[in-house]
Amino acid sequence: MGGDFAPRNVVEGALACARDSRCDFAIVLTGREDALRAHLPARVPENIRLHHTDDIVDMHDSIAVALKARKNSSMHVSLQMQKEGTAHASISAGNTGAYMALSTLILGRLPGIERPTIGTFIPSQSGPVLLIDAGANVDSKPSHLLQFGVMGSIYTELMLDRERPRVGLLNVGEEEGKGNDATIAAWQLLKQAPVNFIGNVEGRDILKGTLDVAVCDGFTGNIILKFAESFPGLLKSKFLQFASRSAVHKLWVGLIAGTFKRMIRDWDYQTYGGVPLLGVQGVSIIGHGSSTPKAFTNMMFRAKEMVDRRVNDTIRETFSALNTNT
Amino acid sequence: MGGDFAPRNVVEGALACARDSRCDFAIVLTGREDALRAHLPARVPENIRLHHTDDIVDMHDSIAVALKARKNSSMHVSLQMQKEGTAHASISAGNTGAYMALSTLILGRLPGIERPTIGTFIPSQSGPVLLIDAGANVDSKPSHLLQFGVMGSIYTELMLDRERPRVGLLNVGEEEGKGNDATIAAWQLLKQAPVNFIGNVEGRDILKGTLDVAVCDGFTGNIILKFAESFPGLLKSKFLQFASRSAVHKLWVGLIAGTFKRMIRDWDYQTYGGVPLLGVQGVSIIGHGSSTPKAFTNMMFRAKEMVDRRVNDTIRETFSALNTNT
């Protein structure tokens, strides 16, 4: 029931997923049954089930309200199903703050993880780079940054089939000893961590793609992510400005706009389809409020892959080994 | 003597400036006289003077070394001339850390300013937006953020002729109470400051240009600035990738590349020509290591403008009024 175009986009995305030949799983739609049915055909595909809930977490609900007063909300029930073992993953494009808090509180944290984190892929010159934390936490201690790096490395390795992902600490200079108190201490921790740590990296290294995982606090990560997302808008405005100068300019833009769009297609965040909340005992995928049906379909396949590729088991095993060693 | 192409680019930039009809000031080149003369004509223009210094601050010199052991360096002498009143502004593209520290220590801070700051313009959909602090400080207290906002507002108003610049606090959400401890406290301070405070802004607002001054700590600012500077490189790689697909693709790119370059011309950081260190008792302009002669010319005109438009006097008067009121 969450997102700007709910429940239409969610239901349409689920239908497309259910009808895809690669879909080897069942989709449970939690929400108001009548609202969901309005977007479904009379004969619902076999691999789509409806689970009626009569409440909804509102975009303006506080975390306390979402947790205590909305126990029969679509969001709450979906996570509860995971907790009880009747579902393997949850997806929501609703109130992000509430969804992250509910995921953490209902599913619980994985052993060794202090703060669950959001990892998001940013397109670079040589494929996607994982930015982690992209906004789940506003203040991050050195131990949090270490955990972001280890989880980000595991996620990138398993989901993108990249061997020994290069993990960099986002900083204001490349040399050891650069940065604020948190990054200086985190550098030491990451150096000894079971990841391919390449040291400090700078803002320019993300788009250059000279690394696979960029570790940062969630404050910086959130600002970079939103800054990056606004780049296509800037380009579009440049095209429009240029086109407005004369009929000839307009013709030019008409000719090149399509080509250009194809060139920057990987800047379309819909293809990535949501971001995972890493560090919880389950799979919790956070969708953008404006997610299209296609984005929802991608999120469903992404969630299944996270289960199949044993992301959480690997995180658990890695942190268990870390704690035994220290 | 500083920068990747020193002293050639500095000297060529000075020559172009001196020969420009708008140049109503004198340029003093500090450095090794023989090295400077190698790039000057036999007859040096009247408004260029040479001031021989036999030492240089190296890119790898620590701040302590730059300050104590390099007293006869081109950087040190240039700032010393300002301190003594024989120069009105200094420009350097050398060791940035050393130059900022020397500027602060030799020139001194303006009354009421705890931390000098770098303000840099980022091109947006509707003209340049000042990002402040762009990297002078790694940890910023709420009072520092307040001072960045006030200085940034004055600088933007006087240098870009913008009335009542909109000052936003860069944050992870728009509502009051969002953010980390520093931004939550800074919000309260900025609300009462003598600026047109529009509240919290997000990463996407910078390129949208819905504000004039984006206030942030220097850690976040430095990472955003370097991230932004790497956009043109990403676009270039997209063009090259596209061109490599076939002869037809290559032809297309050949046809549109020039047009496209003109469209994003304001992403050329050379046109802005360096960034000021605000909050010191003088004018200290920091150039990029790779500054072209054109960038140096622009820095010289920019420095003159900062003197003419009374940026420092206005900062002094504003903080003096602030301190009287509290």
Chai-1 contact restraints between the chains, C-beta under 6 A:
chainA,res_idxA,chainB,res_idxB,connection_type,confidence,min_distance_angstrom,max_distance_angstrom,comment,restraint_id
A,Q125,B,L234,contact,1.0,0.0,6.0,A-B,restraint_1
A,Q125,B,S237,contact,1.0,0.0,6.0,A-B,restraint_2
A,V138,B,G179,contact,1.0,0.0,6.0,A-B,restraint_3
A,V138,B,N180,contact,1.0,0.0,6.0,A-B,restraint_4
A,D139,B,N180,contact,1.0,0.0,6.0,A-B,restraint_5
A,L170,B,I223,contact,1.0,0.0,6.0,A-B,restraint_6
A,V172,B,G135,contact,1.0,0.0,6.0,A-B,restraint_7
A,V172,B,F219,contact,1.0,0.0,6.0,A-B,restraint_8
A,V172,B,N222,contact,1.0,0.0,6.0,A-B,restraint_9
A,N180,B,V138,contact,1.0,0.0,6.0,A-B,restraint_10
A,N180,B,D139,contact,1.0,0.0,6.0,A-B,restraint_11
A,N180,B,F219,contact,1.0,0.0,6.0,A-B,restraint_12
A,E202,B,K226,contact,1.0,0.0,6.0,A-B,restraint_13
A,G203,B,I223,contact,1.0,0.0,6.0,A-B,restraint_14
A,G203,B,K226,contact,1.0,0.0,6.0,A-B,restraint_15
A,G203,B,F227,contact,1.0,0.0,6.0,A-B,restraint_16
A,R204,B,K226,contact,1.0,0.0,6.0,A-B,restraint_17
A,R204,B,S230,contact,1.0,0.0,6.0,A-B,restraint_18
A,L207,B,S230,contact,1.0,0.0,6.0,A-B,restraint_19
A,L207,B,L234,contact,1.0,0.0,6.0,A-B,restraint_20
A,F219,B,V172,contact,1.0,0.0,6.0,A-B,restraint_21
A,F219,B,N180,contact,1.0,0.0,6.0,A-B,restraint_22
A,T220,B,T220,contact,1.0,0.0,6.0,A-B,restraint_23
A,T220,B,I223,contact,1.0,0.0,6.0,A-B,restraint_24
A,N222,B,V172,contact,1.0,0.0,6.0,A-B,restraint_25
A,I223,B,L170,contact,1.0,0.0,6.0,A-B,restraint_26
A,I223,B,G203,contact,1.0,0.0,6.0,A-B,restraint_27
A,I223,B,T220,contact,1.0,0.0,6.0,A-B,restraint_28
A,I224,B,F227,contact,1.0,0.0,6.0,A-B,restraint_29
A,K226,B,E202,contact,1.0,0.0,6.0,A-B,restraint_30
A,K226,B,G203,contact,1.0,0.0,6.0,A-B,restraint_31
A,K226,B,R204,contact,1.0,0.0,6.0,A-B,restraint_32
A,F227,B,G203,contact,1.0,0.0,6.0,A-B,restraint_33
A,F227,B,I224,contact,1.0,0.0,6.0,A-B,restraint_34
A,S230,B,R204,contact,1.0,0.0,6.0,A-B,restraint_35
A,S230,B,L207,contact,1.0,0.0,6.0,A-B,restraint_36
A,L234,B,Q125,contact,1.0,0.0,6.0,A-B,restraint_37
A,L234,B,L207,contact,1.0,0.0,6.0,A-B,restraint_38
A,S237,B,Q125,contact,1.0,0.0,6.0,A-B,restraint_39
A,K238,B,M263,contact,1.0,0.0,6.0,A-B,restraint_40
A,F242,B,M263,contact,1.0,0.0,6.0,A-B,restraint_41
A,W252,B,T259,contact,1.0,0.0,6.0,A-B,restraint_42
A,I256,B,I256,contact,1.0,0.0,6.0,A-B,restraint_43
A,T259,B,W252,contact,1.0,0.0,6.0,A-B,restraint_44
A,M263,B,K238,contact,1.0,0.0,6.0,A-B,restraint_45
A,M263,B,F242,contact,1.0,0.0,6.0,A-B,restraint_46
